[in-house]
């Protein structure tokens, strides 16, 4: 994948109290996403189709690139919110960065 590919933050969380999560975490993280050129493209209680899903909240956030996503995740301004989320607002969960997929374009002559 190229650096010009979008990157997606995929999170699966077990939120203790959704209202508190929104007030103490999300309302501060959303402006950070905007600053880094990111966009929340999905956020809700997931509908599990296969396998086990260990959380009651999932989100997908699109970043302009993997390096920008990593810059946000490791930024000094995000660290206190990350700790708050992990220590007070959620029980377990997972986060992953996934590069966007840009399939090769086939010409009509192939």
VEXLUMPA-694519 format. One record per atom (N, C-alpha, C, O): residue in three letters; chain; atom name; x, y, z. Coordinates in steps of 0.02 Angstrom, whole numbers. Example, Ala and Ser with C-alpha at 12.3 -4.5 7.8 and 13.67 -1.06 7.14 Angstrom:
<recs>
{resn=ALA, chain=A, name=N, east=660, north=-284, up=390}
{resn=ALA, chain=A, name=CA, east=615, north=-225, up=390}
{resn=ALA, chain=A, name=C, east=660, north=-165, up=390}
{resn=ALA, chain=A, name=O, east=712, north=-166, up=423}
{resn=SER, chain=A, name=N, east=642, north=-112, up=354}
{resn=SER, chain=A, name=CA, east=684, north=-53, up=357}
{resn=SER, chain=A, name=C, east=645, north=2, up=394}
{resn=SER, chain=A, name=O, east=670, north=57, up=402}
</recs>
This chain:
<recs>
{resn=UNK, chain=A, name=N, east=42, north=-59, up=0}
{resn=UNK, chain=A, name=CA, east=0, north=0, up=0}
{resn=UNK, chain=A, name=C, east=44, north=62, up=0}
{resn=UNK, chain=A, name=O, east=99, north=61, up=27}
{resn=UNK, chain=A, name=N, east=20, north=114, up=-29}
{resn=UNK, chain=A, name=CA, east=60, north=175, up=-33}
{resn=UNK, chain=A, name=C, east=43, north=221, up=24}
{resn=UNK, chain=A, name=O, east=-10, north=216, up=55}
{resn=UNK, chain=A, name=N, east=88, north=267, up=38}
{resn=UNK, chain=A, name=CA, east=77, north=316, up=92}
{resn=UNK, chain=A, name=C, east=18, north=360, up=76}
{resn=UNK, chain=A, name=O, east=-11, north=390, up=122}
{resn=UNK, chain=A, name=N, east=-1, north=366, up=13}
{resn=UNK, chain=A, name=CA, east=-57, north=408, up=-4}
{resn=UNK, chain=A, name=C, east=-125, north=375, up=11}
{resn=UNK, chain=A, name=O, east=-177, north=407, up=5}
{resn=UNK, chain=A, name=N, east=-124, north=311, up=30}
{resn=UNK, chain=A, name=CA, east=-186, north=276, up=48}
{resn=UNK, chain=A, name=C, east=-213, north=303, up=114}
{resn=UNK, chain=A, name=O, east=-175, north=320, up=160}
{resn=UNK, chain=A, name=N, east=-278, north=306, up=118}
{resn=UNK, chain=A, name=CA, east=-309, north=323, up=182}
{resn=UNK, chain=A, name=C, east=-293, north=267, up=231}
{resn=UNK, chain=A, name=O, east=-276, north=212, up=212}
{resn=UNK, chain=A, name=N, east=-300, north=284, up=295}
{resn=UNK, chain=A, name=CA, east=-293, north=234, up=348}
{resn=UNK, chain=A, name=C, east=-356, north=237, up=390}
{resn=UNK, chain=A, name=O, east=-387, north=290, up=398}
{resn=UNK, chain=A, name=N, east=-376, north=180, up=416}
{resn=UNK, chain=A, name=CA, east=-437, north=175, up=455}
{resn=UNK, chain=A, name=C, east=-422, north=151, up=525}
{resn=UNK, chain=A, name=O, east=-388, north=100, up=534}
{resn=UNK, chain=A, name=N, east=-446, north=187, up=574}
{resn=UNK, chain=A, name=CA, east=-443, north=166, up=643}
{resn=UNK, chain=A, name=C, east=-507, north=128, up=656}
{resn=UNK, chain=A, name=O, east=-562, north=155, up=649}
{resn=UNK, chain=A, name=N, east=-500, north=65, up=676}
{resn=UNK, chain=A, name=CA, east=-558, north=22, up=691}
{resn=UNK, chain=A, name=C, east=-555, north=7, up=765}
{resn=UNK, chain=A, name=O, east=-505, north=-21, up=789}
{resn=UNK, chain=A, name=N, east=-607, north=25, up=802}
{resn=UNK, chain=A, name=CA, east=-608, north=13, up=874}
{resn=UNK, chain=A, name=C, east=-668, north=-29, up=894}
{resn=UNK, chain=A, name=O, east=-722, north=-23, up=865}
{resn=UNK, chain=A, name=N, east=-657, north=-70, up=942}
{resn=UNK, chain=A, name=CA, east=-709, north=-112, up=973}
{resn=UNK, chain=A, name=C, east=-700, north=-104, up=1048}
{resn=UNK, chain=A, name=O, east=-648, north=-124, up=1075}
{resn=UNK, chain=A, name=N, east=-750, north=-75, up=1081}
{resn=UNK, chain=A, name=CA, east=-744, north=-58, up=1152}
{resn=UNK, chain=A, name=C, east=-803, north=-86, up=1191}
{resn=UNK, chain=A, name=O, east=-857, north=-99, up=1164}
{resn=UNK, chain=A, name=N, east=-792, north=-94, up=1255}
{resn=UNK, chain=A, name=CA, east=-846, north=-108, up=1302}
{resn=UNK, chain=A, name=C, east=-852, north=-46, up=1346}
{resn=UNK, chain=A, name=O, east=-816, north=-39, up=1396}
{resn=UNK, chain=A, name=N, east=-897, north=-1, up=1327}
{resn=UNK, chain=A, name=CA, east=-906, north=63, up=1361}
{resn=UNK, chain=A, name=C, east=-948, north=52, up=1424}
{resn=UNK, chain=A, name=O, east=-1000, north=20, up=1422}
{resn=UNK, chain=A, name=N, east=-924, north=79, up=1480}
{resn=UNK, chain=A, name=CA, east=-960, north=71, up=1544}
{resn=UNK, chain=A, name=C, east=-1025, north=111, up=1544}
{resn=UNK, chain=A, name=O, east=-1077, north=84, up=1562}
{resn=UNK, chain=A, name=N, east=-1022, north=174, up=1524}
{resn=UNK, chain=A, name=CA, east=-1080, north=218, up=1524}
{resn=UNK, chain=A, name=C, east=-1075, north=262, up=1461}
{resn=UNK, chain=A, name=O, east=-1031, north=304, up=1456}
{resn=UNK, chain=A, name=N, east=-1120, north=251, up=1414}
{resn=UNK, chain=A, name=CA, east=-1116, north=286, up=1350}
{resn=UNK, chain=A, name=C, east=-1120, north=362, up=1357}
{resn=UNK, chain=A, name=O, east=-1084, north=398, up=1323}
{resn=UNK, chain=A, name=N, east=-1164, north=386, up=1400}
{resn=UNK, chain=A, name=CA, east=-1171, north=459, up=1409}
{resn=UNK, chain=A, name=C, east=-1106, north=489, up=1436}
{resn=UNK, chain=A, name=O, east=-1085, north=542, up=1413}
{resn=UNK, chain=A, name=N, east=-1076, north=457, up=1485}
{resn=UNK, chain=A, name=CA, east=-1013, north=482, up=1513}
{resn=UNK, chain=A, name=C, east=-957, north=478, up=1461}
{resn=UNK, chain=A, name=O, east=-915, north=523, up=1457}
{resn=UNK, chain=A, name=N, east=-956, north=424, up=1423}
{resn=UNK, chain=A, name=CA, east=-907, north=416, up=1370}
{resn=UNK, chain=A, name=C, east=-911, north=474, up=1320}
{resn=UNK, chain=A, name=O, east=-860, north=503, up=1301}
{resn=UNK, chain=A, name=N, east=-971, north=491, up=1299}
{resn=UNK, chain=A, name=CA, east=-981, north=546, up=1252}
{resn=UNK, chain=A, name=C, east=-960, north=613, up=1282}
{resn=UNK, chain=A, name=O, east=-927, north=653, up=1249}
{resn=UNK, chain=A, name=N, east=-979, north=625, up=1344}
{resn=UNK, chain=A, name=CA, east=-964, north=690, up=1376}
{resn=UNK, chain=A, name=C, east=-891, north=699, up=1395}
{resn=UNK, chain=A, name=O, east=-865, north=754, up=1389}
{resn=UNK, chain=A, name=N, east=-859, north=646, up=1418}
{resn=UNK, chain=A, name=CA, east=-791, north=653, up=1443}
{resn=UNK, chain=A, name=C, east=-737, north=636, up=1392}
{resn=UNK, chain=A, name=O, east=-679, north=654, up=1401}
{resn=UNK, chain=A, name=N, east=-755, north=600, up=1339}
{resn=UNK, chain=A, name=CA, east=-706, north=578, up=1290}
{resn=UNK, chain=A, name=C, east=-722, north=602, up=1220}
{resn=UNK, chain=A, name=O, east=-684, north=639, up=1190}
{resn=UNK, chain=A, name=N, east=-778, north=580, up=1194}
{resn=UNK, chain=A, name=CA, east=-794, north=593, up=1123}
{resn=UNK, chain=A, name=C, east=-797, north=667, up=1106}
{resn=UNK, chain=A, name=O, east=-773, north=687, up=1053}
{resn=UNK, chain=A, name=N, east=-826, north=707, up=1149}
{resn=UNK, chain=A, name=CA, east=-832, north=779, up=1133}
{resn=UNK, chain=A, name=C, east=-764, north=813, up=1127}
{resn=UNK, chain=A, name=O, east=-760, north=867, up=1097}
{resn=UNK, chain=A, name=N, east=-712, north=784, up=1156}
{resn=UNK, chain=A, name=CA, east=-645, north=812, up=1151}
{resn=UNK, chain=A, name=C, east=-605, north=781, up=1094}
{resn=UNK, chain=A, name=O, east=-562, north=813, up=1064}
{resn=UNK, chain=A, name=N, east=-619, north=718, up=1080}
{resn=UNK, chain=A, name=CA, east=-583, north=683, up=1027}
{resn=UNK, chain=A, name=C, east=-606, north=705, up=957}
{resn=UNK, chain=A, name=O, east=-565, north=711, up=911}
{resn=UNK, chain=A, name=N, east=-670, north=718, up=949}
{resn=UNK, chain=A, name=CA, east=-696, north=737, up=884}
{resn=UNK, chain=A, name=C, east=-662, north=799, up=855}
{resn=UNK, chain=A, name=O, east=-644, north=798, up=796}
{resn=UNK, chain=A, name=N, east=-651, north=853, up=894}
{resn=UNK, chain=A, name=CA, east=-613, north=910, up=866}
{resn=UNK, chain=A, name=C, east=-541, north=892, up=848}
{resn=UNK, chain=A, name=O, east=-512, north=920, up=802}
{resn=UNK, chain=A, name=N, east=-511, north=846, up=885}
{resn=UNK, chain=A, name=CA, east=-443, north=823, up=868}
{resn=UNK, chain=A, name=C, east=-443, north=789, up=800}
{resn=UNK, chain=A, name=O, east=-398, north=800, up=760}
{resn=UNK, chain=A, name=N, east=-493, north=747, up=789}
{resn=UNK, chain=A, name=CA, east=-498, north=713, up=724}
{resn=UNK, chain=A, name=C, east=-499, north=765, up=668}
{resn=UNK, chain=A, name=O, east=-464, north=758, up=618}
{resn=UNK, chain=A, name=N, east=-540, north=816, up=677}
{resn=UNK, chain=A, name=CA, east=-545, north=868, up=625}
{resn=UNK, chain=A, name=C, east=-477, north=901, up=613}
{resn=UNK, chain=A, name=O, east=-458, north=913, up=556}
{resn=UNK, chain=A, name=N, east=-442, north=916, up=667}
{resn=UNK, chain=A, name=CA, east=-375, north=947, up=662}
{resn=UNK, chain=A, name=C, east=-327, north=904, up=622}
{resn=UNK, chain=A, name=O, east=-284, north=930, up=586}
{resn=UNK, chain=A, name=N, east=-334, north=837, up=627}
{resn=UNK, chain=A, name=CA, east=-290, north=791, up=592}
{resn=UNK, chain=A, name=C, east=-318, north=769, up=525}
{resn=UNK, chain=A, name=O, east=-290, north=725, up=492}
{resn=UNK, chain=A, name=N, east=-373, north=800, up=504}
{resn=UNK, chain=A, name=CA, east=-403, north=783, up=439}
{resn=UNK, chain=A, name=C, east=-439, north=716, up=439}
{resn=UNK, chain=A, name=O, east=-448, north=686, up=386}
{resn=UNK, chain=A, name=N, east=-459, north=693, up=498}
{resn=UNK, chain=A, name=CA, east=-493, north=628, up=504}
{resn=UNK, chain=A, name=C, east=-569, north=638, up=505}
{resn=UNK, chain=A, name=O, east=-594, north=692, up=521}
{resn=UNK, chain=A, name=N, east=-604, north=584, up=489}
{resn=UNK, chain=A, name=CA, east=-677, north=586, up=487}
{resn=UNK, chain=A, name=C, east=-705, north=521, up=516}
{resn=UNK, chain=A, name=O, east=-683, north=466, up=497}
{resn=UNK, chain=A, name=N, east=-752, north=527, up=563}
{resn=UNK, chain=A, name=CA, east=-786, north=468, up=589}
{resn=UNK, chain=A, name=C, east=-835, north=446, up=536}
{resn=UNK, chain=A, name=O, east=-879, north=484, up=516}
{resn=UNK, chain=A, name=N, east=-828, north=384, up=512}
{resn=UNK, chain=A, name=CA, east=-873, north=360, up=460}
{resn=UNK, chain=A, name=C, east=-923, north=309, up=487}
{resn=UNK, chain=A, name=O, east=-972, north=293, up=453}
{resn=UNK, chain=A, name=N, east=-911, north=283, up=547}
{resn=UNK, chain=A, name=CA, east=-959, north=238, up=579}
{resn=UNK, chain=A, name=C, east=-947, north=239, up=654}
{resn=UNK, chain=A, name=O, east=-890, north=240, up=676}
{resn=UNK, chain=A, name=N, east=-1001, north=239, up=693}
{resn=UNK, chain=A, name=CA, east=-996, north=235, up=766}
{resn=UNK, chain=A, name=C, east=-1064, north=213, up=793}
{resn=UNK, chain=A, name=O, east=-1113, north=250, up=788}
{resn=UNK, chain=A, name=N, east=-1067, north=154, up=821}
{resn=UNK, chain=A, name=CA, east=-1130, north=128, up=848}
{resn=UNK, chain=A, name=C, east=-1118, north=62, up=884}
{resn=UNK, chain=A, name=O, east=-1063, north=36, up=887}
{resn=UNK, chain=A, name=N, east=-1173, north=37, up=912}
{resn=UNK, chain=A, name=CA, east=-1172, north=-31, up=938}
{resn=UNK, chain=A, name=C, east=-1171, north=-77, up=877}
{resn=UNK, chain=A, name=O, east=-1213, north=-71, up=833}
{resn=UNK, chain=A, name=N, east=-1123, north=-123, up=874}
{resn=UNK, chain=A, name=CA, east=-1116, north=-165, up=815}
{resn=UNK, chain=A, name=C, east=-1170, north=-219, up=810}
{resn=UNK, chain=A, name=O, east=-1195, north=-243, up=861}
{resn=UNK, chain=A, name=N, east=-1187, north=-237, up=749}
{resn=UNK, chain=A, name=CA, east=-1229, north=-295, up=735}
{resn=UNK, chain=A, name=C, east=-1182, north=-350, up=713}
{resn=UNK, chain=A, name=O, east=-1156, north=-348, up=657}
{resn=UNK, chain=A, name=N, east=-1171, north=-398, up=755}
{resn=UNK, chain=A, name=CA, east=-1122, north=-451, up=743}
{resn=UNK, chain=A, name=C, east=-1152, north=-502, up=694}
{resn=UNK, chain=A, name=O, east=-1206, north=-529, up=706}
{resn=UNK, chain=A, name=N, east=-1117, north=-515, up=641}
{resn=UNK, chain=A, name=CA, east=-1139, north=-563, up=590}
{resn=UNK, chain=A, name=C, east=-1106, north=-631, up=598}
{resn=UNK, chain=A, name=O, east=-1136, north=-682, up=585}
{resn=UNK, chain=A, name=N, east=-1042, north=-631, up=620}
{resn=UNK, chain=A, name=CA, east=-1005, north=-693, up=629}
{resn=UNK, chain=A, name=C, east=-958, north=-686, up=688}
{resn=UNK, chain=A, name=O, east=-933, north=-632, up=702}
{resn=UNK, chain=A, name=N, east=-946, north=-741, up=721}
{resn=UNK, chain=A, name=CA, east=-895, north=-743, up=774}
{resn=UNK, chain=A, name=C, east=-916, north=-705, up=836}
{resn=UNK, chain=A, name=O, east=-974, north=-687, up=846}
{resn=UNK, chain=A, name=N, east=-867, north=-694, up=878}
{resn=UNK, chain=A, name=CA, east=-876, north=-659, up=942}
{resn=UNK, chain=A, name=C, east=-854, north=-586, up=935}
{resn=UNK, chain=A, name=O, east=-804, north=-572, up=902}
{resn=UNK, chain=A, name=N, east=-890, north=-542, up=966}
{resn=UNK, chain=A, name=CA, east=-871, north=-471, up=967}
{resn=UNK, chain=A, name=C, east=-875, north=-449, up=1039}
{resn=UNK, chain=A, name=O, east=-929, north=-448, up=1069}
{resn=UNK, chain=A, name=N, east=-818, north=-432, up=1068}
{resn=UNK, chain=A, name=CA, east=-814, north=-421, up=1139}
{resn=UNK, chain=A, name=C, east=-830, north=-350, up=1162}
{resn=UNK, chain=A, name=O, east=-803, north=-329, up=1213}
{resn=UNK, chain=A, name=N, east=-872, north=-314, up=1128}
{resn=UNK, chain=A, name=CA, east=-886, north=-246, up=1149}
{resn=UNK, chain=A, name=C, east=-957, north=-225, up=1133}
{resn=UNK, chain=A, name=O, east=-993, north=-259, up=1096}
{resn=UNK, chain=A, name=N, east=-976, north=-168, up=1162}
{resn=UNK, chain=A, name=CA, east=-1043, north=-141, up=1150}
{resn=UNK, chain=A, name=C, east=-1040, north=-76, up=1109}
{resn=UNK, chain=A, name=O, east=-1091, north=-43, up=1100}
{resn=UNK, chain=A, name=N, east=-981, north=-59, up=1083}
{resn=UNK, chain=A, name=CA, east=-973, north=2, up=1043}
{resn=UNK, chain=A, name=C, east=-916, north=-8, up=994}
{resn=UNK, chain=A, name=O, east=-863, north=-33, up=1011}
{resn=UNK, chain=A, name=N, east=-929, north=12, up=933}
{resn=UNK, chain=A, name=CA, east=-876, north=9, up=881}
{resn=UNK, chain=A, name=C, east=-875, north=73, up=842}
{resn=UNK, chain=A, name=O, east=-926, north=108, up=836}
{resn=UNK, chain=A, name=N, east=-817, north=89, up=815}
{resn=UNK, chain=A, name=CA, east=-810, north=149, up=774}
{resn=UNK, chain=A, name=C, east=-758, north=137, up=720}
{resn=UNK, chain=A, name=O, east=-712, north=97, up=729}
{resn=UNK, chain=A, name=N, east=-766, north=173, up=665}
{resn=UNK, chain=A, name=CA, east=-718, north=172, up=611}
{resn=UNK, chain=A, name=C, east=-704, north=246, up=594}
{resn=UNK, chain=A, name=O, east=-750, north=284, up=581}
{resn=UNK, chain=A, name=N, east=-640, north=264, up=595}
{resn=UNK, chain=A, name=CA, east=-620, north=333, up=581}
{resn=UNK, chain=A, name=C, east=-570, north=332, up=523}
{resn=UNK, chain=A, name=O, east=-521, north=294, up=524}
{resn=UNK, chain=A, name=N, east=-583, north=372, up=472}
{resn=UNK, chain=A, name=CA, east=-539, north=376, up=414}
{resn=UNK, chain=A, name=C, east=-489, north=434, up=424}
{resn=UNK, chain=A, name=O, east=-509, north=490, up=439}
{resn=UNK, chain=A, name=N, east=-425, north=418, up=416}
{resn=UNK, chain=A, name=CA, east=-371, north=468, up=419}
{resn=UNK, chain=A, name=C, east=-342, north=475, up=349}
{resn=UNK, chain=A, name=O, east=-348, north=429, up=308}
{resn=UNK, chain=A, name=N, east=-311, north=532, up=334}
{resn=UNK, chain=A, name=CA, east=-281, north=542, up=268}
{resn=UNK, chain=A, name=C, east=-226, north=492, up=251}
{resn=UNK, chain=A, name=O, east=-216, north=476, up=192}
{resn=UNK, chain=A, name=N, east=-191, north=467, up=302}
{resn=UNK, chain=A, name=CA, east=-137, north=419, up=290}
{resn=UNK, chain=A, name=C, east=-121, north=383, up=356}
{resn=UNK, chain=A, name=O, east=-143, north=404, up=410}
{resn=UNK, chain=A, name=N, east=-83, north=329, up=350}
{resn=UNK, chain=A, name=CA, east=-62, north=292, up=410}
{resn=UNK, chain=A, name=C, east=-18, north=337, up=454}
{resn=UNK, chain=A, name=O, east=-25, north=335, up=516}
{resn=UNK, chain=A, name=N, east=26, north=376, up=424}
{resn=UNK, chain=A, name=CA, east=70, north=418, up=465}
{resn=UNK, chain=A, name=C, east=31, north=471, up=503}
{resn=UNK, chain=A, name=O, east=48, north=486, up=561}
{resn=UNK, chain=A, name=N, east=-21, north=499, up=474}
{resn=UNK, chain=A, name=CA, east=-62, north=548, up=509}
{resn=UNK, chain=A, name=C, east=-101, north=515, up=566}
{resn=UNK, chain=A, name=O, east=-106, north=543, up=620}
{resn=UNK, chain=A, name=N, east=-126, north=455, up=555}
{resn=UNK, chain=A, name=CA, east=-162, north=418, up=607}
{resn=UNK, chain=A, name=C, east=-115, north=404, up=666}
{resn=UNK, chain=A, name=O, east=-135, north=412, up=724}
{resn=UNK, chain=A, name=N, east=-55, north=383, up=651}
{resn=UNK, chain=A, name=CA, east=-7, north=369, up=704}
{resn=UNK, chain=A, name=C, east=14, north=433, up=740}
{resn=UNK, chain=A, name=O, east=24, north=433, up=801}
{resn=UNK, chain=A, name=N, east=20, north=487, up=703}
{resn=UNK, chain=A, name=CA, east=37, north=552, up=733}
{resn=UNK, chain=A, name=C, east=-18, north=572, up=783}
{resn=UNK, chain=A, name=O, east=-2, north=594, up=838}
{resn=UNK, chain=A, name=N, east=-82, north=564, up=764}
{resn=UNK, chain=A, name=CA, east=-137, north=580, up=810}
{resn=UNK, chain=A, name=C, east=-134, north=535, up=871}
{resn=UNK, chain=A, name=O, east=-137, north=559, up=927}
{resn=UNK, chain=A, name=N, east=-128, north=469, up=861}
{resn=UNK, chain=A, name=CA, east=-130, north=422, up=916}
{resn=UNK, chain=A, name=C, east=-74, north=434, up=966}
{resn=UNK, chain=A, name=O, east=-83, north=424, up=1026}
{resn=UNK, chain=A, name=N, east=-16, north=454, up=942}
{resn=UNK, chain=A, name=CA, east=41, north=466, up=985}
{resn=UNK, chain=A, name=C, east=49, north=539, up=1006}
{resn=UNK, chain=A, name=O, east=97, north=556, up=1041}
{resn=UNK, chain=A, name=N, east=4, north=583, up=986}
{resn=UNK, chain=A, name=CA, east=10, north=654, up=1001}
{resn=UNK, chain=A, name=C, east=3, north=667, up=1076}
{resn=UNK, chain=A, name=O, east=-35, north=634, up=1110}
{resn=UNK, chain=A, name=N, east=40, north=717, up=1101}
{resn=UNK, chain=A, name=CA, east=36, north=735, up=1171}
{resn=UNK, chain=A, name=C, east=-35, north=755, up=1192}
{resn=UNK, chain=A, name=O, east=-56, north=741, up=1248}
{resn=UNK, chain=A, name=N, east=-73, north=786, up=1147}
{resn=UNK, chain=A, name=CA, east=-140, north=807, up=1166}
{resn=UNK, chain=A, name=C, east=-189, north=749, up=1173}
{resn=UNK, chain=A, name=O, east=-238, north=755, up=1209}
{resn=UNK, chain=A, name=N, east=-176, north=693, up=1138}
{resn=UNK, chain=A, name=CA, east=-222, north=636, up=1144}
{resn=UNK, chain=A, name=C, east=-206, north=592, up=1204}
{resn=UNK, chain=A, name=O, east=-251, north=557, up=1228}
{resn=UNK, chain=A, name=N, east=-145, north=592, up=1229}
{resn=UNK, chain=A, name=CA, east=-125, north=545, up=1281}
{resn=UNK, chain=A, name=C, east=-170, north=546, up=1343}
{resn=UNK, chain=A, name=O, east=-189, north=493, up=1368}
{resn=UNK, chain=A, name=N, east=-188, north=605, up=1371}
{resn=UNK, chain=A, name=CA, east=-231, north=605, up=1430}
{resn=UNK, chain=A, name=C, east=-300, north=575, up=1416}
{resn=UNK, chain=A, name=O, east=-329, north=541, up=1459}
{resn=UNK, chain=A, name=N, east=-326, north=586, up=1356}
{resn=UNK, chain=A, name=CA, east=-391, north=557, up=1338}
{resn=UNK, chain=A, name=C, east=-387, north=482, up=1328}
{resn=UNK, chain=A, name=O, east=-433, north=446, up=1346}
{resn=UNK, chain=A, name=N, east=-332, north=459, up=1301}
{resn=UNK, chain=A, name=CA, east=-322, north=387, up=1292}
{resn=UNK, chain=A, name=C, east=-321, north=354, up=1361}
{resn=UNK, chain=A, name=O, east=-352, north=302, up=1371}
{resn=UNK, chain=A, name=N, east=-285, north=383, up=1407}
{resn=UNK, chain=A, name=CA, east=-281, north=355, up=1475}
{resn=UNK, chain=A, name=C, east=-349, north=356, up=1509}
{resn=UNK, chain=A, name=O, east=-368, north=308, up=1542}
{resn=UNK, chain=A, name=N, east=-386, north=410, up=1501}
{resn=UNK, chain=A, name=CA, east=-454, north=415, up=1529}
{resn=UNK, chain=A, name=C, east=-498, north=360, up=1501}
{resn=UNK, chain=A, name=O, east=-533, north=326, up=1538}
{resn=UNK, chain=A, name=N, east=-497, north=352, up=1436}
{resn=UNK, chain=A, name=CA, east=-537, north=300, up=1403}
{resn=UNK, chain=A, name=C, east=-519, north=232, up=1431}
{resn=UNK, chain=A, name=O, east=-564, north=193, up=1449}
{resn=UNK, chain=A, name=N, east=-455, north=216, up=1433}
{resn=UNK, chain=A, name=CA, east=-433, north=150, up=1453}
{resn=UNK, chain=A, name=C, east=-444, north=136, up=1528}
{resn=UNK, chain=A, name=O, east=-462, north=80, up=1546}
{resn=UNK, chain=A, name=N, east=-433, north=186, up=1570}
{resn=UNK, chain=A, name=CA, east=-435, north=175, up=1643}
{resn=UNK, chain=A, name=C, east=-503, north=187, up=1675}
{resn=UNK, chain=A, name=O, east=-517, north=157, up=1727}
{resn=UNK, chain=A, name=N, east=-545, north=229, up=1645}
{resn=UNK, chain=A, name=CA, east=-608, north=247, up=1678}
{resn=UNK, chain=A, name=C, east=-671, north=233, up=1637}
{resn=UNK, chain=A, name=O, east=-723, north=217, up=1666}
{resn=UNK, chain=A, name=N, east=-667, north=240, up=1572}
{resn=UNK, chain=A, name=CA, east=-729, north=240, up=1533}
{resn=UNK, chain=A, name=C, east=-745, north=175, up=1498}
{resn=UNK, chain=A, name=O, east=-802, north=164, up=1478}
{resn=UNK, chain=A, name=N, east=-697, north=131, up=1491}
{resn=UNK, chain=A, name=CA, east=-708, north=67, up=1457}
{resn=UNK, chain=A, name=C, east=-678, north=9, up=1496}
{resn=UNK, chain=A, name=O, east=-635, north=19, up=1539}
{resn=UNK, chain=A, name=N, east=-702, north=-50, up=1481}
{resn=UNK, chain=A, name=CA, east=-674, north=-111, up=1508}
{resn=UNK, chain=A, name=C, east=-650, north=-151, up=1449}
{resn=UNK, chain=A, name=O, east=-690, north=-180, up=1412}
{resn=UNK, chain=A, name=N, east=-585, north=-153, up=1439}
{resn=UNK, chain=A, name=CA, east=-558, north=-189, up=1382}
{resn=UNK, chain=A, name=C, east=-575, north=-156, up=1316}
{resn=UNK, chain=A, name=O, east=-601, north=-101, up=1314}
{resn=UNK, chain=A, name=N, east=-559, north=-191, up=1263}
{resn=UNK, chain=A, name=CA, east=-571, north=-165, up=1196}
{resn=UNK, chain=A, name=C, east=-509, north=-173, up=1154}
{resn=UNK, chain=A, name=O, east=-456, north=-191, up=1178}
{resn=UNK, chain=A, name=N, east=-517, north=-158, up=1091}
{resn=UNK, chain=A, name=CA, east=-463, north=-164, up=1043}
{resn=UNK, chain=A, name=C, east=-464, north=-106, up=995}
{resn=UNK, chain=A, name=O, east=-518, north=-80, up=978}
{resn=UNK, chain=A, name=N, east=-406, north=-85, up=972}
{resn=UNK, chain=A, name=CA, east=-399, north=-34, up=920}
{resn=UNK, chain=A, name=C, east=-348, north=-58, up=870}
{resn=UNK, chain=A, name=O, east=-298, north=-89, up=888}
{resn=UNK, chain=A, name=N, east=-361, north=-44, up=807}
{resn=UNK, chain=A, name=CA, east=-314, north=-64, up=754}
{resn=UNK, chain=A, name=C, east=-315, north=-11, up=699}
{resn=UNK, chain=A, name=O, east=-366, north=20, up=686}
{resn=UNK, chain=A, name=N, east=-258, north=-1, up=668}
{resn=UNK, chain=A, name=CA, east=-253, north=41, up=609}
{resn=UNK, chain=A, name=C, east=-247, north=-4, up=548}
{resn=UNK, chain=A, name=O, east=-207, north=-52, up=547}
{resn=UNK, chain=A, name=N, east=-287, north=10, up=498}
{resn=UNK, chain=A, name=CA, east=-289, north=-29, up=437}
{resn=UNK, chain=A, name=C, east=-281, north=18, up=378}
{resn=UNK, chain=A, name=O, east=-315, north=69, up=374}
{resn=UNK, chain=A, name=N, east=-235, north=1, up=333}
{resn=UNK, chain=A, name=CA, east=-227, north=43, up=273}
{resn=UNK, chain=A, name=C, east=-285, north=33, up=226}
{resn=UNK, chain=A, name=O, east=-313, north=-22, up=220}
{resn=UNK, chain=A, name=N, east=-304, north=87, up=192}
{resn=UNK, chain=A, name=CA, east=-356, north=84, up=142}
{resn=UNK, chain=A, name=C, east=-335, north=39, up=85}
{resn=UNK, chain=A, name=O, east=-275, north=31, up=72}
{resn=UNK, chain=A, name=N, east=-382, north=12, up=50}
{resn=UNK, chain=A, name=CA, east=-369, north=-33, up=-5}
{resn=UNK, chain=A, name=C, east=-385, north=2, up=-70}
{resn=UNK, chain=A, name=O, east=-442, north=23, up=-81}
{resn=UNK, chain=A, name=N, east=-336, north=8, up=-113}
{resn=UNK, chain=A, name=CA, east=-345, north=38, up=-179}
{resn=UNK, chain=A, name=C, east=-330, north=-16, up=-230}
{resn=UNK, chain=A, name=O, east=-272, north=-26, up=-249}
{resn=UNK, chain=A, name=N, east=-382, north=-51, up=-253}
{resn=UNK, chain=A, name=CA, east=-370, north=-105, up=-301}
{resn=UNK, chain=A, name=C, east=-342, north=-78, up=-366}
{resn=UNK, chain=A, name=O, east=-358, north=-22, up=-386}
{resn=UNK, chain=A, name=N, east=-301, north=-118, up=-400}
{resn=UNK, chain=A, name=CA, east=-275, north=-96, up=-465}
{resn=UNK, chain=A, name=C, east=-333, north=-86, up=-514}
{resn=UNK, chain=A, name=O, east=-381, north=-124, up=-514}
{resn=UNK, chain=A, name=N, east=-327, north=-36, up=-555}
{resn=UNK, chain=A, name=CA, east=-377, north=-22, up=-605}
{resn=UNK, chain=A, name=C, east=-362, north=-62, up=-668}
{resn=UNK, chain=A, name=O, east=-306, north=-61, up=-694}
{resn=UNK, chain=A, name=N, east=-411, north=-98, up=-692}
{resn=UNK, chain=A, name=CA, east=-403, north=-137, up=-753}
{resn=UNK, chain=A, name=C, east=-425, north=-96, up=-812}
{resn=UNK, chain=A, name=O, east=-476, north=-62, up=-810}
{resn=UNK, chain=A, name=N, east=-387, north=-99, up=-865}
{resn=UNK, chain=A, name=CA, east=-407, north=-63, up=-925}
{resn=UNK, chain=A, name=C, east=-457, north=-106, up=-965}
{resn=UNK, chain=A, name=O, east=-462, north=-166, up=-954}
{resn=UNK, chain=A, name=N, east=-493, north=-75, up=-1009}
{resn=UNK, chain=A, name=CA, east=-542, north=-110, up=-1049}
{resn=UNK, chain=A, name=C, east=-509, north=-160, up=-1096}
{resn=UNK, chain=A, name=O, east=-542, north=-206, up=-1121}
{resn=UNK, chain=A, name=N, east=-444, north=-153, up=-1109}
{resn=UNK, chain=A, name=CA, east=-409, north=-194, up=-1157}
{resn=UNK, chain=A, name=C, east=-380, north=-257, up=-1126}
{resn=UNK, chain=A, name=O, east=-350, north=-298, up=-1161}
{resn=UNK, chain=A, name=N, east=-389, north=-266, up=-1061}
{resn=UNK, chain=A, name=CA, east=-361, north=-326, up=-1028}
{resn=UNK, chain=A, name=C, east=-409, north=-384, up=-1035}
{resn=UNK, chain=A, name=O, east=-395, north=-439, up=-1011}
</recs>
